[in-house]
Amino acid sequence: MFSNRTSRKSISHPESGDPPTMAEGEGYRNPTEVQMSQLVLPCHTNHRGELSIGQLLKWIDTTACLSAERHAGCPCVTASMDDIYFDHTISV
């Protein structure tokens, strides 16, 4: 399952004169914010049953690219990913 969502603000009707309101429990989000959900399947794991670091980095890169493209308004690519350390593994 893949989904990315940006913020959704309620839009008031111009004739009402009321300012726009947020849905309950929803705060302001940057329009370039991206939220991504992934269903981790056995094909995403290594031989120890842990999420593959390569797969996780791929998802991180995809999410970062979506945000960068929304910010820049044009296609973007990742030039470099340096010094990324993970403290814990993710068991599936």
Beta strands, then each sheet from edge to edge (+ up, - down):
strand 1: 2-5
strand 2: 35-38
sheet 1: 1+ 2-
end
